[in-house]
Amino acid sequence: MSRRLVLAAAQLGPIQKAEGREVAVGRMVRLMETAHRRGAEVVVFPELALTTFFPRWYEEDLAKADHWYETALPSNTTAPLFEAARKYGIGFHLGYAEKTPEGRRFNTAVYVHPSGEIALKYRKVHLPGHREFDPQRRVQHLEKRYFEVGDLGFLVVRAPIGANQVNIGMLICNDRRWPEAWRVLGLQQVELVMLGYNTPSLNMENRGFEAHHLRVFHSHLSIQAGCYQNACFAAGVAKAGVEDGHELFGHSIIVNPQGEIMAQATSWGDELIVADCDLGMCELGRKTIFDFARHRRPEAYGRITAQTGSEAPPVWTPRG
Ligand code: CDT
């Protein structure tokens, strides 16, 4: 019997610094209504979906940044998302800034079942950017200041979505560029990777020119390769458009296990894209070219976990 999943990626247009969470939540509820009308069983929202991408703003005193974080889910402000999920029978993925009761801060995502229960939580592992104010940069990217490295690993859980049990995993933004992260999910037979991102249209490090179009190309390349090499679907979902004067690219996509783009956002605003996913497609790769049990050679991969930075190779010189 075929296992089909109607998957929606809900791209969000910009959220300005001055806007309250209720504005974003209202827009997200409208996207959930649209998703329901279009038959979706799950909606994936972007990274840090409730606020502007605040790591672009430097705050000397971390406590003064507290207002960007959620201390509970649901809260009064986020409750409408949970109500919409229950009303429409749709699960949703939400990226948000988490502050724990112990005061720890993470860039976090959850998958919420229509019942309102959290079936999976993930805390971003690959934090890009820097910790201190960097005068060389055109725009700051202070994720290393505002978040700790995620401590939950790359988990996969088999959870109900619509009529199916689906192996779901998560990555957040910069994680998508690291094949190791995808492979850890692949080793747990992930079928659907939920992945939100906030990526500036321009390289802000000011250390050389990177063409505008390559930014989107590298994002798609990473997601498409991750899906193909791990025989899974992914929803890669952007926050897009000009936020606080700084442009984030959209181009949200849904990708199948062949690495093909099934649906792509065409605007830089709030936009829902939907794809009808045959989960059985995950089996072909898993049983043939990426049959890990038959073909992987972990004894040759020692450097992957033993080493962080790259090392220069030995020098060979011809004898004669
Ligand atoms: N949010 C996030 O992880 N963005 C990064 C931007 C990298 S530039 C410091 C990304 O990899 O898309």
Boltz pocket constraint, residues with backbone or C-beta under 6 A from the ligand:
constraints:
  - pocket:
      binder: B
      contacts: [[A, 47], [A, 126], [A, 128], [A, 129], [A, 141], [A, 172], [A, 173], [A, 174], [A, 175], [A, 177], [A, 197], [A, 198], [A, 199], [A, 200]]
      max_distance: 6.0
